[in-house]
Amino acid sequence: MNCYRAILKVQGLLKIPIVSDTLWGHIAWGIALEEGEEALEAFLQHYDESPPLVLSHAFPCGYLPRPLLRIAPPDSPNIKKLMKIGYLPKELFAQPIGWQMLDNLIKNNDLQHVAMASESRIRNAIDRISSTVEGEKLWSEQGLYWYERSTETSRRRLINQFDVYCFSSWTKDELERRIEQGLRNGYGGKSSIGYGNVKLLDIKEEKPPLQGRRAMSLGTFIPVKGDKLENLSTKIVVRSGKLGSIFSATMNPFKKPLVFYDEGTTFDRPQKDYVGGLVPNVHPDARIHSCGITLYATFQEEEAANDNL
């Protein structure tokens, strides 16, 4: 199996963040539409033995989520800033990570604030026959973007390049082709009016940080039989998924709600290189699955340094 880092460029706003399960769905639809239903069935069947593709969420280039630590945060004057830290430069994962280290970074203004924000766009309805604007049809829509800001200033720098870690049996060329065909019609909703314009810039053979015995999930996942996850510190997210492409117009578009462990969930490093699996029975149509599998990074937790964790 190979591990890659795919670099994506977002041109404009997104309706939803680029997350592992939704991106996986786009790639699966790309296989179905470009290579045929038999190719998709073969792709799905491989997950029973050895997953052909495992994805992370998309993170701002050079960053990874802040891991959930086992020890409660300290009584610090910077407690609010500490709790707002969502992402860390991946270089920091080469050293023990803990609250004291993060507190020192804030005190020394050595940490950039990376976050997602929303922006309103005003839209109007147009009569396509007369090419005139319809009355009383003005409304606003929210779009998402990412930014980076120094702790010393309020000035924001737009982030438009993102890393997606991919664990796959495919070659680099196969992965490139399938990501591109999955994103050909945009990512997420409202792609017909400019949202979700995402392009693949490059793919590099690169693993996420793997130093230490504490693991951190890089996407959403649902544990399956055989996943022995010990000393869990969890983040929970509920996904109410919808069908994509032609299925959204030909059948009930809603999947059953699912509870996932989210990015940043931590646990002792497992034996496998990934956690979770595909989730069946999420829709009356038995062919439909949800992606509940992701890969992880590892790190050494500062508070447990004496235990080599």
N, C-alpha and C positions, 0 to 999 in steps of 0.2 A: 504494500500500500504506500501511496505517495502523499506527502503533505505540501500544500501550496498556500501562497498568499495572493489572492486576487485583488487587484487595485481597481476600484470603481470610481467613476466621476459622475457626480450629480449635477446636471445642468438645469438649474431652476429649483422649484419647490417640490416637496413630496407630500402626498396625502397621508401616508403612513411611514413609519421608520422601516429601514431595510433590516428585516429580522430573518433568522435562519429558516423558520417553518414556511414563511410566505415566499422567500426566495427559492426554496426547494420546490414549492408548488409551481412557480414560474418555469423552472427548469424541467419539471416533469411534464408540464403542458407543452413546452417546446419539443420534447422528445415525442410526445403523442402526435403533434401536428406536423412535425418535420420528418420523423422517422417511422411513424405508424404505430397502431395500437399494440402490435406484437412486440415491438421494441420497448414500449412502456411496460407491458406485462413482465417482460424479462427483467427490466430494471427493478420493478417492485419485488419480484420473487427473490432476487439476490439478497434482500434485506433479512431473509430468514436465516442466512448463513453468514455472509460477509458483506456488509453494506458497501455498495459501489460509490456512494457519495455522502459525506457528512459535512455540514456547514456550520459556521459560526454566524452570529449577527455581524452586521457591518459596523466597524468602529472607526472613528476619525483616524486618519493615517498616523501611525506611530503610537497609538493609545490602546489600552485595554481597560476593561471595567475594574473598578475598585472592588477587591474581594471582600466578602463578609468575613469579619474576624470573630474568633470565638470569645474574646474578652470584650467586655463593655467599654465604650469610649471613656477616656479620663475626664476628670473635672478640670476643664481647661477654659480659659477665656475665649478660645477659638472654637468652642464646641459647635457653634452653628456652621462655621466654615468647614469644619471637619465632616459634618454630616452631609454637606452639600457636594462633597467630592464624589463625582460619578465615575471619572476616568483618570487613569494614571499613565504617564509615559512608560512604554513597555521596558525601557532600560532599567526602571526601578525594580523590576522583577528579578534582577540578578542579585539583589540584596534582600535581607530579611525585611518583610513588610509588617508594620505595626502602627498603632496610634501615635507612639512617641516619634517615630520617623516622619509621619504625616504632619504632626504638629510642628516639628522643626522646619519642614518645608514651607508651611504657611507663615511661620514667624519670620523666615528669611526671604519671603516673597519669591520662592523658587518654584512655585507650582502654578501652572496656568489653569484657569477655570474653563472647562469644556462642557457644553450643555446644548440641548436642543431647545429651540424657541419656535413660536408660531407667528405668522404674518397674515393679515387680512387682505383679501383682494375683492374689490367691488366688481360685480358682474351684472349684466342685463340680458334680458331675453330679446331675441331678434326674430322678426317674422321673415322666414326664408323666402316667401313668395314676393312680398313687397319690398324686402330689404330695408325695412324700417324698424325702429325700436318700439316694442310694445309698452304700453303705459303700465305703471305700477308694478313693474317686474324687476326692480332693482334689489339685489341681495348681496351679502358678503360671504366669502368662503375662507377657510383657514388653510394655510399651507405651512409645512414644516421646513426648517433649515437648522444647520448646526453652526456654532460659533466657538471661538476661543478668545478668552479675555485674561489679561494679566491681573493678578490680585492687587496691583498698585494703581490700575487705571480702569475706567469704565469703557474704554474703546474696545469694540468687538472686531475680530477678524473672521470673515466667513470661511467655513470649512466646506470644501466640495469634493475632497478625495477621501476614500474610505477603504479599509482593509477588511477582507473576508477570508478567514482561514478555511481551507478545504482539505479534508482527508478523503482520498479517493483512489480507486483502482484504475482510473482512467489516466491516459497520458496527458501531458500538458496541452497538446493540440486538441484532444477530445474534450477536455474541460473547457478550453477557450471557446470551441465551437458551440458547446451546449449552453454555456452561460450567455453567449451572444444571442443564440436563437431564443432563449428564455426571456431575454429583455428586449427583444425586437419590437414589441408593441407597447413598451413602457412598463413601469413597475407600479403596482397598486392601482387605486382608483383614479378616475378623471384623467387618464392618459390622453384622451382625445382632445383635451383643452390645455395640454402642456404640462400637467403634473407627471412626476415619475419618469423624467427623461434621464435614464441612467445608462452609461456606456462603460464597457470594459476597457481599461487602459493597458493593463499588463498582468501577467501571472508569473510569479517567482516561486522557485522551490524553497520553501521556508517553513519551519515549524514554529508554533507559538512557544513562548518560554516554557522550559521543562526543567526547572531547577528547584528541587525541594519535594517534600512528601505530602504537601497540602495541595489539593486540586481545586480549580475554579472553573465552573462551566462558562463557556463562551457563547451560549445561546440558550434557547428554551428546550426543555426535555421532560419526558415522563419516564420514570424508571420502569424497566421490564424485568421479568423473571430472570434471575442470574446477576442482576446488578446489586452488588453488595456495597452500599454507600454508607460508610461509618462516619460518625461525628459530623453530622449534617448541620450547616448553618444556612438557612434557606430564604430565598426571595420567591414569592408566589405571584403568578400572573394568570389571569383568566382570558382565554382566547375564545371568542365567538366567531368562528371562521365562516367564510362564504365561498361558494364555488366560483371558479373563474372560467374564462373563455366561453365556449359554446354551452357548457353546462349551466351557466348562470341564467340563460334565457330559455332553457328547455325543461327544467325541473326545479323543484324547491331549492333555492340557492343557499339555504342556511344549514350549517353543520351543527352538531351538538356542541354546547360549550364544554371546554376542557380546562382543567387546572394544571398548569405547568410550573416546574421550577424554572426560574428566570436566570439570565446572565448574572454572574457574580456569586451564585450559590457555591458554597465551598464544602468539601468533604475530603476524607483521606484518599490519597491517590489509588484508584482501582487498577486491576490488572489489565483491563481492556483499554484501548486508545480512545474510546468514546463511551458515552452513556446514553441510555434510552433506546428507543426503537420506533418503528412505525406504529400508528394507532389505528386499528380497524374499527368498524361499527360506529362510525361518526355520522353516518347518513343512511337513509333507507336503501340507497344504491350501494351494494356491497363492494363495488369497484373502488369506491372513494376512501382514501385514507388521510390522516393528518400526520405531519412529520413531528415526531417527539424525540428526535435524536440530535445530539450535538457533540462536539469535541471539547477538550479542556486544556487549560494551561496549568502549570504547577509553580509553586512558590514556597518559600520558607517563611513561616509566621514568626514575627519578631518576639512575641511574648513567650513562644515555646522554643526559642533557639536552643536552650539547654537540652531539649528532648530531640533535637535535630528534625523538627517538623517544619 
